[in-house]
Amino acid sequence: MTNARVLVVDDEPNGRRPLELLLQDLGCEVACAEHGRQALERLAQQPADLVITDLNMPQMNGLELLAALRAEHNDVPVVVVTAFGTVETAVAAMKSGAIDYLVRPLDLDRTELVIRRALERQRMVRENLYLRDELARGWDDFVGHSDLMQELYDLIRQVGPSTASVLIVGETGTGKELAARAIHRSSGRTGLFVAINCAAIPADILESELFGHVRGAFTGANRDKPGKFELAHEGTLFLDEITEMSQPLQAKLLRVLQENTVDRLGSTRPTPIDIRVVAATNRQPQTAVADGLLRQDLYYRLNVVSLQLPPLRDRRDDIPLLASHFIDKYAARLGKPKPRLDPAAQQALLAYPWPGNVRELENVMERAVVLSRSDRIDASQLPAELNQPSAPLTATSPATEENLDLEQRVTELETRLIALALQQAGDNKAKASRLLNISERTLWYKLKKYEI
């Protein structure tokens, strides 16, 4: 947090001073304002990384300041401060765009936690925007600022400019093709990005699609046709679901990769190619090799660099950002005003395990935008399964490896119960902790642990 600039807005010197001292101890540069109008003047002179504002002030109060910032499209994070007993006003401020609130008298541990979380969130958002612009202009659907995604972006930055083959491993719907496109866009290669799903094309047709054919090579081949390898010359060929390719075809693929030439079906003349291969699978590659689904020599050839795409359940703090992105996307596509995500709906999104990952979330948000009839999306616009707690496991549940993973199940259950308690408590952490029969400090620990 060193060098982060924080603006504290409060008409009472005794209200500003404790925050000023704490922020200075945290290494922040602190500026102060006595009311909202003065705060806007300060921000016009020098932007801030965080604004902490009292709600009750003369000339322009905290809610009016927040509205003015959002009207100016200033996305600086805002934390509001309110007195004990007026938490409803702080909740209203959060619905208007504040990211958190503090209650006087200030709890220093809680205040430090809120400040650190707000500044870290702002840092990650800015890094994410920078990396998205740097890695892939137009790569709009690959969104996320969680630690796992930051590590992925960093690895793509390192791998992209090289010529190394890449194997992307991830569950269905995690964005494997988006990652492959990012690698291509950061590679500097001038050719096309060409994608083919090995599982979606019958084996006898896949060979022709990959290698091409000459006229008369088989019945119906009435003209010469280049294959995907030739189309991807000086570019990138993305082979999705590589483990679904037949073993004989894998052998031919290996030969192409070793010799950098391709033979069209029916031709005796090899064609030189210069391509970068990126492959992907939703299986664990070592298991696929052991099961005979992937040739070991091809695996070693493809797996020069491995990218592991995290499932959405492991990066839950990206869910609100992704949901907002998809709302923007489909509202624009349908010509509708962008609806706002209701807090209860957001809690339902955070609690759901997302077996279909980002692709499932996109489908859910498209459906919600289609069904929305007002300026907000509430839980009624979400599928029924998102509004129901997961069924408890019983002794008669199928004994699969997945549902016997104790740590995963405990995490899912705790996350759902916390989300439900927050929903019933109107996001009041103290009330939610009482509903859960745990201390508020324990609740804050779990919120941080599960990134809720």
C-alpha positions in Angstrom: 0.0 0.0 0.0 3.0 2.2 0.1 2.5 5.5 -1.9 -1.3 4.8 -2.3 -3.1 8.1 -2.2 -6.2 8.3 0.1 -8.6 11.2 0.4 -10.4 11.5 3.8 -13.6 13.6 3.7 -15.1 14.7 7.0 -16.2 18.1 8.4 -15.0 17.1 11.9 -11.2 17.3 12.6 -11.7 14.6 15.3 -13.3 12.3 12.7 -10.5 12.9 10.2 -7.5 12.5 12.5 -7.7 8.8 13.5 -8.1 7.8 9.9 -5.2 10.1 8.9 -2.9 8.6 11.5 -3.8 5.0 10.6 -3.3 5.6 6.9 0.1 7.2 7.5 1.1 4.2 9.6 0.1 2.0 6.6 2.4 4.0 4.3 -0.3 5.9 2.5 -0.2 9.5 1.2 -3.2 11.3 2.9 -5.2 14.3 1.7 -8.2 15.7 3.5 -11.4 17.6 2.6 -14.1 19.1 4.8 -17.1 18.3 2.5 -18.0 16.8 -0.8 -17.4 19.9 -2.9 -13.9 20.4 -1.6 -13.3 16.7 -2.2 -14.3 17.0 -5.8 -11.9 19.9 -6.1 -9.1 17.9 -4.5 -9.7 15.0 -6.9 -9.8 17.2 -9.9 -6.3 18.4 -8.9 -4.9 15.0 -8.1 -6.7 11.6 -8.4 -6.9 9.3 -5.4 -6.7 5.5 -5.1 -9.4 5.5 -2.4 -11.9 7.9 -0.9 -13.1 7.5 2.7 -16.0 9.8 3.4 -18.3 10.7 6.2 -22.0 10.6 5.3 -23.3 13.6 7.2 -21.5 16.8 6.1 -22.6 20.4 5.2 -22.7 21.7 1.5 -22.4 18.2 0.0 -22.8 15.0 2.0 -21.3 11.6 1.4 -24.2 10.3 -0.7 -24.1 13.4 -2.9 -20.4 13.1 -3.3 -20.7 9.5 -4.3 -23.4 10.4 -6.9 -21.3 13.2 -8.3 -18.3 10.8 -8.7 -20.3 8.2 -10.5 -21.9 10.9 -12.7 -18.4 12.0 -13.8 -17.6 8.3 -14.5 -14.9 8.4 -11.8 -14.5 4.8 -10.6 -12.4 5.6 -7.6 -13.4 3.2 -4.8 -15.4 4.8 -2.0 -15.7 3.7 1.6 -18.4 5.5 3.7 -18.3 6.2 7.4 -21.5 6.3 9.5 -22.5 6.5 13.1 -23.7 3.5 15.0 -27.5 3.1 14.5 -27.6 4.5 10.9 -26.2 1.5 9.1 -29.2 1.5 6.7 -27.8 4.7 5.2 -24.4 3.1 4.6 -26.1 0.1 3.0 -27.9 2.6 0.7 -24.5 4.1 -0.2 -23.2 0.7 -1.1 -26.2 0.2 -3.4 -25.2 3.5 -5.0 -21.6 2.3 -5.6 -19.6 2.4 -2.4 -17.5 -0.7 -1.9 -17.7 -0.9 1.9 -18.6 1.0 5.1 -17.2 1.7 8.5 -19.2 2.4 11.7 -18.2 4.9 14.4 -16.7 4.4 16.9 -14.1 2.9 14.5 -12.7 -0.5 15.2 -9.1 -0.1 14.1 -8.6 -3.8 13.1 -11.8 -3.7 11.0 -10.8 -0.3 9.5 -7.4 -1.5 8.5 -8.9 -4.6 6.9 -11.4 -2.5 4.9 -8.6 -0.1 3.7 -6.2 -2.9 2.7 -9.0 -4.8 0.9 -10.1 -1.6 -1.0 -6.6 -0.6 -2.1 -5.7 -4.2 -3.1 -8.9 -4.4 -5.2 -8.1 -1.1 -6.9 -4.6 -2.3 -7.6 -5.8 -5.5 -9.2 -8.4 -3.8 -11.3 -5.8 -1.4 -12.7 -3.3 -4.2 -13.4 -6.1 -6.3 -15.0 -7.0 -3.4 -17.4 -3.4 -2.9 -18.2 -2.7 -6.6 -18.9 -5.9 -7.0 -21.0 -4.8 -4.0 -23.2 -1.3 -5.2 -23.4 -2.0 -8.9 -24.1 -5.0 -8.8 -26.3 -6.9 -5.9 -27.7 -10.4 -7.1 -28.3 -10.0 -10.1 -25.9 -13.1 -8.9 -24.1 -14.4 -12.0 -22.5 -11.3 -13.1 -20.6 -12.0 -11.1 -17.4 -10.6 -11.5 -13.9 -8.4 -9.8 -11.3 -8.0 -12.6 -8.8 -4.5 -13.8 -7.8 -5.0 -16.9 -9.9 -5.8 -14.9 -13.0 -2.9 -12.5 -12.3 -0.6 -15.5 -12.3 -2.2 -16.7 -15.5 -1.8 -13.3 -17.2 1.8 -13.2 -16.1 2.6 -16.6 -17.5 0.9 -15.7 -20.9 3.1 -12.6 -21.1 6.2 -14.8 -20.6 5.1 -17.6 -23.0 3.4 -15.6 -25.7 6.5 -14.2 -27.5 8.2 -17.6 -27.5 7.8 -20.4 -30.1 7.1 -23.0 -27.5 4.1 -25.3 -27.8 1.6 -24.8 -25.0 -0.9 -27.3 -23.5 -3.9 -25.6 -21.8 -5.6 -27.7 -19.1 -9.0 -26.7 -17.7 -12.5 -27.7 -17.1 -15.2 -27.1 -19.7 -16.2 -23.5 -19.8 -13.0 -22.0 -18.1 -11.9 -20.1 -21.3 -9.3 -22.3 -22.9 -9.8 -20.8 -26.3 -9.7 -17.3 -24.9 -6.3 -18.2 -23.3 -5.1 -19.6 -26.6 -6.1 -16.4 -28.4 -4.3 -14.3 -25.8 -1.1 -16.3 -26.4 -1.5 -15.7 -30.2 -2.1 -12.0 -29.8 0.9 -11.6 -27.5 3.1 -13.7 -29.8 3.8 -11.2 -32.5 3.0 -13.8 -35.2 1.5 -12.3 -38.3 -0.6 -15.2 -39.5 -4.1 -16.2 -38.5 -5.4 -17.8 -35.3 -7.1 -21.0 -36.5 -9.1 -23.1 -34.0 -10.5 -26.6 -34.4 -12.4 -28.7 -31.9 -11.2 -32.3 -32.2 -14.2 -33.7 -30.3 -16.7 -32.0 -32.6 -15.6 -33.5 -35.9 -15.8 -37.2 -36.9 -12.4 -38.8 -37.2 -12.6 -39.5 -40.9 -13.4 -35.8 -41.6 -11.0 -34.4 -39.0 -8.0 -35.7 -40.9 -9.1 -33.8 -44.0 -9.9 -30.7 -42.0 -6.4 -30.7 -40.5 -4.2 -31.6 -43.4 -6.4 -30.6 -46.4 -6.9 -32.6 -49.6 -6.4 -32.5 -53.3 -9.0 -32.9 -55.9 -10.0 -36.6 -56.3 -8.5 -37.7 -53.0 -11.8 -39.3 -52.0 -15.4 -39.3 -53.1 -16.8 -35.8 -53.1 -13.3 -34.1 -53.2 -14.1 -32.1 -56.3 -11.5 -29.4 -55.6 -8.2 -28.8 -53.8 -8.7 -27.6 -50.2 -6.0 -26.4 -47.8 -6.2 -27.8 -44.2 -6.1 -25.9 -40.9 -2.3 -26.3 -40.7 -1.8 -24.4 -44.0 -4.4 -21.8 -43.0 -2.5 -21.2 -39.7 0.9 -20.7 -41.6 2.9 -18.0 -39.7 0.1 -18.0 -37.1 -1.3 -20.2 -34.4 -3.2 -23.5 -34.6 -5.4 -24.2 -31.6 -6.3 -27.9 -31.2 -9.1 -28.0 -28.6 -9.9 -31.3 -26.8 -6.7 -33.0 -28.2 -7.3 -36.2 -26.2 -10.4 -36.9 -28.4 -8.2 -37.2 -31.5 -7.7 -40.8 -32.7 -4.3 -42.5 -32.1 -3.5 -42.8 -35.8 -4.2 -39.1 -36.3 -2.1 -38.2 -33.3 0.8 -40.0 -34.9 0.4 -38.0 -38.1 0.1 -34.8 -36.0 3.4 -35.6 -34.3 5.1 -36.1 -37.6 3.9 -32.6 -38.8 5.2 -31.0 -35.6 8.6 -32.7 -36.0 9.1 -32.0 -39.7 7.2 -28.7 -40.1 5.7 -30.0 -43.3 2.1 -31.2 -44.1 0.9 -33.5 -46.7 -2.6 -32.9 -48.1 -4.6 -36.1 -48.5 -4.0 -37.5 -52.0 -0.8 -35.4 -52.5 2.8 -36.5 -52.8 4.3 -33.1 -52.3 4.8 -31.9 -48.7 4.0 -28.3 -48.0 6.4 -26.4 -45.6 4.6 -24.7 -42.7 5.5 -22.3 -39.9 3.0 -22.6 -37.1 2.8 -22.4 -33.4 0.6 -25.1 -31.8 -1.5 -24.5 -28.7 -3.5 -27.6 -27.6 -6.1 -27.9 -24.9 -7.9 -30.6 -22.9 -10.5 -30.8 -20.1 -8.8 -34.0 -18.8 -5.7 -34.4 -16.7 -3.1 -35.1 -19.4 -1.1 -37.6 -17.4 -4.3 -39.6 -16.8 -5.1 -39.4 -20.5 -1.7 -40.8 -21.3 -2.1 -43.6 -18.8 -5.6 -44.4 -20.3 -4.3 -44.5 -23.8 -6.2 -41.4 -24.9 -3.1 -39.3 -25.6 0.2 -40.6 -27.0 3.0 -40.0 -24.6 5.4 -38.7 -27.3 2.8 -36.2 -28.5 2.2 -35.2 -24.9 5.8 -34.3 -24.4 5.9 -32.5 -27.7 2.8 -30.4 -26.8 3.5 -29.9 -23.2 6.6 -27.6 -23.5 4.6 -25.1 -21.3 1.5 -26.0 -19.4 -1.3 -23.5 -18.5 -3.7 -24.5 -15.8 -7.0 -22.6 -16.0 -8.7 -22.3 -12.6 -12.4 -23.2 -12.3 -14.7 -20.4 -11.4 -15.4 -21.8 -8.0 -11.7 -21.2 -7.1 -11.8 -17.5 -8.1 -15.1 -16.4 -6.6 -13.9 -12.8 -6.3 -14.0 -12.5 -10.1 -17.7 -13.4 -10.2 -19.1 -9.9 -9.7 -16.7 -8.5 -12.3 -17.6 -11.2 -14.8 -21.3 -10.8 -14.1 -21.1 -7.0 -14.7 -19.1 -7.6 -17.9 -21.7 -10.0 -19.3 -24.6 -7.6 -18.2 -22.8 -4.8 -20.2 -22.3 -7.1 -23.2 -25.9 -8.4 -23.5 -27.6 -5.1 -22.6 -25.7 -3.5 -25.4 -26.4 -6.3 -27.8 -30.2 -6.2 -27.0 -30.3 -2.4 -27.0 -31.5 -2.2 -23.4 -30.3 0.0 -20.5 -27.8 -1.8 -18.4 -29.6 -3.2 -15.3 -28.0 -3.2 -11.9 -27.3 -6.5 -10.1 -29.3 -6.7 -6.9 -27.2 -7.6 -3.7 -29.3 -10.7 -3.1 -28.8 -11.8 -6.7 -25.0 -11.2 -6.4 -24.9 -13.3 -3.2 -26.7 -16.1 -5.0 -24.1 -15.9 -7.8 -21.3 -16.0 -5.2 -22.7 -19.0 -3.4 -23.3 -21.2 -6.5 -20.5 -23.8 -7.3 -20.6 -23.1 -11.1 -20.0 -26.6 -12.5 -20.1 -25.0 -16.0 -17.7 -22.3 -15.1 -17.5 -18.9 -16.9 -19.6 -20.2 -19.8 -22.4 -21.1 -17.5 -22.2 -17.7 -15.8 -22.4 -16.0 -19.1 -25.5 -17.9 -20.1 -27.1 -17.1 -16.7 -26.4 -13.4 -17.1 -27.6 -13.3 -20.7 -30.9 -14.9 -19.5 -31.2 -12.4 -16.7 -30.7 -9.4 -19.0 -33.3 -10.8 -21.4 -35.8 -11.3 -18.5 -35.1 -8.0 -16.7 -38.0 -5.5 -16.9 -36.5 -2.8 -14.7 -33.2 -1.2 -13.9 -32.1 -4.1 -11.7 -31.6 -7.9 -11.9 -32.9 -9.6 -8.8 -32.9 -13.3 -7.7 -36.1 -14.0 -9.5 -34.4 -13.6 -12.9 -31.8 -16.3 -12.0 -32.3 -20.0 -12.6 -34.0 -21.9 -9.7 -30.9 -23.8 -8.9 -29.1 -20.6 -7.9 -31.7 -19.7 -5.4 -31.6 -23.1 -3.5 -29.1 -24.3 -1.0 -27.2 -27.4 -2.2 -28.7 -30.7 -1.1 -26.8 -32.2 1.9 -24.8 -35.3 1.3 -26.1 -38.5 2.8 -24.8 -41.9 3.4 -26.6 -43.1 0.2 -25.0 -40.4 -2.0 -23.0 -41.9 -4.9 -19.5 -42.6 -3.6 -17.6 -40.6 -6.2 -14.2 -38.9 -5.7 -15.8 -35.5 -6.2 -18.5 -35.7 -3.5 -16.2 -37.3 -0.9 -13.7 -34.4 -1.1 -14.3 -33.2 2.5 -12.4 -29.9 2.2 -14.3 -28.9 -1.0 -17.6 -29.8 0.5 -17.0 -27.9 3.7 -15.9 -24.9 1.7 -19.1 -25.1 -0.5 -21.4 -25.5 2.5 -19.8 -22.7 4.5 -19.8 -20.4 1.5 -23.5 -21.0 0.9 -24.5 -20.6 4.6 -22.5 -17.3 4.8 -24.1 -16.0 1.6 -27.6 -17.0 2.9 -27.0 -15.3 6.3 -25.8 -12.1 4.6 -28.8 -12.1 2.4 -31.2 -12.5 5.3 -29.3 -9.9 7.3 -29.3 -7.4 4.5 -25.5 -7.6 4.3 -25.2 -6.5 8.0 -22.1 -8.5 9.1 -22.9 -8.3 12.8 -26.5 -9.6 12.3 -25.2 -12.3 9.9 -22.6 -13.5 12.4 -25.4 -13.8 15.1 -27.5 -15.9 12.6 -24.5 -18.1 12.0 -23.7 -18.3 15.8 -20.1 -17.2 15.2 -18.3 -14.1 16.2 -18.1 -11.1 13.8 -14.3 -11.5 13.7 -14.7 -15.1 12.6 -17.2 -14.1 9.9 -14.7 -11.5 8.6 -12.0 -14.1 8.6 -14.2 -16.5 6.6 -15.2 -13.7 4.2 -11.5 -13.1 3.5 -10.7 -16.8 3.3 -13.4 -17.6 0.8 -13.0 -14.3 -1.0 -16.7 -13.5 -0.6 
